[in-house]
């Protein structure tokens, strides 16, 4: 798959705010004492199984995730609070195959002279309402985050974690090059993506833009033991 026109919008939070929302077998990852919440809009393209061609009308669609960062068995990864997508088949498949909290949404991701105009309104029956309306785009040159920096810590993540209804935690490996990042601007007209999980966002976010990244995701495997790392 390819991820296009992606905005990383990140907010620092106290670890105790997010810790109750994470399964006990996962450690909440922190950077210099802060946990981070991300709201990440983008559009998918070329989604397909390996050795299969992309299917018309099914392989390209907008997506929007709300995430934080966790560790299990010493391996840092991403924990998703929600993922909204404008593709009911992809939503159903991801909920079934990856135990991920995907939701149906009405979405637009349109190019503008300065970047992207994005709109997402959740339509999933029985799910908490969630909406994002924003314009965003790049304002600087492309670069890779320096090793050990906050930007690298936020983006250089090569697995995701999920949990099934019984609470069992799973891991899926994700393979991609390092993110080509640009500093970004955003004009956010409405954002309830964090309030759906009971989180208030009172400060401006840290913003990064990426034009494209090619990604391979593998199937899930169970996380067999509780985390015993030094992470908070």
Secondary structure as UniProt FT lines:
FT   STRAND          2..14
FT   HELIX           15..19
FT   TURN            20..21
FT   TURN            24..25
FT   STRAND          27..28
FT   TURN            32..33
FT   STRAND          34..45
FT   TURN            50..51
FT   TURN            56..58
FT   STRAND          61..72
FT   TURN            73..74
FT   STRAND          75..85
FT   HELIX           88..98
FT   STRAND          102..111
FT   STRAND          116..122
FT   TURN            125..126
FT   STRAND          131..138
FT   TURN            147..148
FT   HELIX           150..155
FT   STRAND          159..163
FT   TURN            165..166
FT   STRAND          169..176
FT   STRAND          181..191
FT   TURN            193..194
FT   HELIX           195..197
FT   STRAND          206..222
//
